[in-house]
Amino acid sequence: MAVIVPHGHLLSINIGRVDTCDDVLRDISVRSGGFIASARNPVELDWVKQHAALGVISLALDLGRAMEDAGAGKPRAGKRVITRVADFLGGEIVDEGPLGHEAELVTRGGWDHGAFRVGEHTVPYLNEYMAIEGPSGRVATYPDTIFILRKDNGLPLAVKDAVEGLDVTLVKVVATALPLSSLGGGPGRCRGSARTSWASTSQDTSPSAGGGMNSRDQHSVVTRPGSGRSSLEQCRSEQRHQRWKPVTGC
């Protein structure tokens, strides 16, 4: 179902293969000016448990809170926010410097194609950042998480908001460190930098922001010196590790 706003109200109900319906919705999005709101049919809870990236919404909420605590969006907060994000997700800072256009943006069929350059690395994108290429070859590939953060205020940079010359930091998080759907590679594990492995998902299905992990029913904490994270965040990490149940199949 798609509800179109910019060019008047349009309601479209599409029944068919997921990939075919996706193509139709993308075409509707292009014709409507680039924005739609969509929802798919209900699915069984067991199907969700087997195939979904469990806990990813709560992870995004927790990450957003960590970024907010670090001052995201405020002038000169960039370094503190970037460090906090990398630590929280177990990510790696790959490069930094002025953003450049390695391949100019082309929009076709509802997809933005192109590539950015950050320092010595190239970041091709297809709506989202898909890979990182460096002087020695491939550094990251989807479903690894790749993101670019502004160095002035620490906020993430979307493809559509990219401005050449903007000072940015390029970060990657390996796929095994975050929750993945069965189609994306199965359960993930969240690793803090230079620390023991911590699973990044839980059975929490409460609506939270940005991608997933959260459990609020326990408060036992194992201290991790130098982690830079609150005791509650530490507790959540351990709960995720304990509560994750691997899924198989697709």
N, C-alpha and C positions, 0 to 999 in steps of 0.2 A: 504494500500500500504506500502510495506517495502523495503527499499534500504539498502543493507548490504555492509559494507565497508571492515572489516578485512580479509575476505576470498574471496575477489573478489566481483564483482557486481552481485547482485541478486535482481530481481524485482518480488514481489508477490502481486497480486491483489486478495483480499478475499471478497466474497459476502456471507452474511449469518447473523445469530444471533450474537449480539455483544459479548456474552460470548464465543461462538464457535470461532469467529475470533480472540478474545483475546488469547485463548489457542493456536491457530495456530501461531500467532505472537510471543508468548513466546517461543514456540518450535523453531521457526526460529532463535530467539535471542540466544538461547542456542547453536544451531548448528553453528551459525556464530561467536561465540566467545564472546557473551554477549552484543552486541550493535546493535541497529537498529534505523532508523529514520522512523516514520510512520505518516500517515495522514488519517483521515476518511472522509467520504463523506460530502458535504455541507449540512447544515440544514437550515430551515427557521428561520428568525429573531424572529418571535413570539415564536417559540419553545425554542430558546436560552433564551429569556426573561423569559420564564416560568420555565425553568429547570436549567439554568446555575448558577454558583456562581458569580453573577455579581459584578464586581469591584475587583476581587481577584488578577488580574495581577497588577493593579495599587497599591494595598495594598503591594504587594511584592516589587515593585519599591520603594515605600515610605519607607518601612522597610529597604531596602538595603541602601538607602541614609542615614537614621538615624544611621545605623550601621557604615557606612563609616565615618560619621561625628564624631562618638564616637571612631574611630580609629581601627575598626575591622581589624584583620590580623597583627597588629603591636604588638611587644613584650610588655608585661605588660599592655595591654589595656583590658584584659579580663573582669575584674570586672566592668569597666565603660560600656563596650558593653553589657554585660549581664543585667545590671540594665536598660540600655536604651531599650533593646528588651522587657524585661518584662513590663516596663512601657508603651511602645508603643502599645503592644498588649493586655494589661490588664492581663498579665500572672502571674503565681505564681511559685516561685522557690521552688521545692519540696525537693531536696536533692543535695548534692555535695560530691565529693571525688574521689578516684581512680576508674577507670572503670574496672569492672571485668566481666568474662564470666560465667553467671549462667548456660547457656546451650550452648554448642558449635555450631557454625554455620554449618548448613547443607543446601546445595543448591539442589533443586529438582524441575524439571518442570519449571525452570525460576524463582523460588521463593527462597529467602534466609530465612531460619527458624532459630530461636535461641532466646537467651535472655541475656541481660546485667544486671549487678548489679551496682548500684550507691548508696553508703552509705547503708541505710537500705531498699532500694527499688529495685524491679526487673522490668525490662522493656522487655517484650517479643516483638519480631518483626517478621513480615512477609513482607520482603522488607522494610517496613516502621515500625516505632514504633507504636504498636497497643494498649498498655495498660501500666499502672503502678500499681504494687502491693506493698503494704506496710505492716508494722507490724500489722496494724488494718484492713487490707483488701484492696479492690480495691480503687485506688485514681483517676484514669482516664481511660477512654475507648474510642477508636475510635467511633465517629468522633471528639472527643476532639483532639486538636493538641498537640503532645508530641515531644519535641526535646531536644537534648543534645548539649551543647555548651562547647568548650574548655576554660578552665580557664586562659590559658596563653595569648590567643589572641582574644577570643570571637567568633571565627568562629564555625559554626555548624558542627557536627560530623555525617557523613553518616555511615551506617552500614558497608559498604565496607572499610572504612578508620579507623575503630575502632582498637585501640592498647591497650592491657591490661596494666593497671597501669597509663594510661593517666589521668591527673587531670581534672575533668569535672564538669559541673553543669547541673542538670536535671530540666527542666521547662515544665509546662503544661499550656494550654490555653483552657478553656471550649468551647465546640462546639458553644454555643450560642453567643460567643464573636466575631466570625469571619463569613465571608460569606460562606454559604453552598449551594450546589445544592439542587434541590427538593428531589433527592434520598438520600442526606446526612442529611436531616432534615429541609430544608427550610431556610428562611432568617436568617442571624445572626446579632448579635449586639455586638459592640466592647466596652468593658468596661475598662476604665483606672483604675489603682489601687487606691482604696480609693476615687473614684470620681464618679460623675454622669454617667449614661449609655450614651454611644455614639455609634450610629450605624456605622458599619464598611463597608458598601457597598454604591455604587452609580451606576448611569446608565452609567458611563464612560466605554467605551469599547476599549479605546486606548491601544495598546500593551505596557505594563509596566512590571516591573520585580517582580515576586514572589508571588503575591496574593493580592489583591485588593482594594484599595480605593483611589480615586483621583478625585478632581474637581478643575479646575483652573480658573473658570469664576467668582468667587466672592472672596472678601477679607475682609468681616466683621469678627471680632474676638470677642469672649467672653473669657476674661482672666480666666485661671484656676491656681491660685497660687500653686506653688510647683510642677507643673506637669512635669517640666523638658523638655517640648517640645516647639518648636518654635511657633510663632504666626500663621504661615502658616499651621503647622500641626494641631493646634487647630481649625483653620478655616475649614480645610478639614474634621475634625471629625464632626463638626456641620453640614456641608453641607451633609455629608453622612446620618446623622440622619434625616435631613429634606427631603432628596430625595428618601429614600428607600420606595419601594412599595412592600408589602408582596405578595408572590405567594403561590398558593395552588395547590394541585394535583400533578401529577407525569407524 
